[in-house]
C-alpha cells in the first residue's frame, strides 16, 4: 500500500511542478520574475526526480535496501538543486525591489556556495547505507541560514512594503523547513518521521502555485 500511495503522490507532484514551471516560462510574456519562477519550479521538480524516481522503483520492486547507490546519488543531486532553487527564489524577490542590495546577494551566494561545497565533501558518504548524521547537520546549517534569509526578505516585503502578490511566500518556506529539519535529525532513528516529507512537498507546491497564480493575474 505504501508503494502505491507514495508513488502516485510523487508522480502527481513531479508532473505538476514541472508542468507549471514550463507554463510559466512560456507564459511569462517578458516578465523576468515569472520566467525565473518557472525555471525555479522546473529545477525543483527535475532535481527531486533524481531521488523520487529511484525511490518509487525501489518501493515497487525489491525494496529500498537494494537501491542504496541510486537513492544516495539522487539525494546528493537534490541537495544541490534545492540550493539553486533558493538562489532563484531570492532573485524573484529581488525583481520586486527598487534598490539593489549587493550585500544580500553576496550573502545568498556565500551561503549557497558553502552549502554546495559541503554537499560535495566525501565525508557525506552519499552512496553508503550509513551516511553520518553529523554531515547531514553540517551541510544543512548554511542551507537553513539561506532559507531563513529568504523567509525574512519575503516577510518584510509582505508586512513592510505591502507585497500582496507574495504575501504568504514566507510561510510556505517556514513550513517546508519546519517539516524538513525533523527528518534530517530523527528520521534514521524514528522512520515514521519521514512522513513529514509529504507536507514539506505540499509546502513547495504551494510556493509554486503562488508564483503561477500571480503570473496569471499580472500577465493578462
C-alpha positions, 0 to 999 in steps of 0.5 A: 500500500505504501508503494502505491500511495507514495508513488502516485503522490510523487508522480502527481507532484513531479508532473505538476511542478514541472508542468507549471514551471514550463507554463510559466516560462512560456507564459511569462510574456517578458516578465523576468520574475515569472520566467525565473519562477518557472525555471525555479519550479522546473529545477525543483521538480527535475532535481527531486526526480533524481531521488523520487524516481529511484525511490518509487522503483525501489518501493515497487520492486525489491525494496529500498535496501537494494537501491542504496547507490541510486537513492544516495546519488539522487539525494546528493543531486537534490541537495544541490538543486534545492540550493539553486532553487533558493538562489532563484527564489531570492532573485524573484524577490529581488525583481520586486525591489527598487534598490539593489542590495549587493550585500544580500546577494553576496550573502545568498551566494556565500551561503549557497556556495558553502552549502554546495561545497559541503554537499560535495565533501566525501565525508557525506558518504552519499552512496553508503547505507550509513551516511553520518548524521553529523554531515547531514547537520553540517551541510544543512546549517548554511542551507537553513541560514539561506532559507531563513534569509529568504523567509525574512526578505519575503516577510518584510516585503509582505508586512513592510512594503505591502507585497500582496502578490507574495504575501504568504511566500514566507510561510510556505518556506517556514513550513517546508523547513519546519517539516524538513529539519525533523527528518534530517535529525530523527528520521534514521532513528524514528522512520515514521518521521519521514512522513513529514516529507509529504507536507514539506512537498505540499509546502513547495507546491504551494510556493509554486502555485503562488508564483503561477497564480500571480503570473496569471493575474499580472500577465493578462 
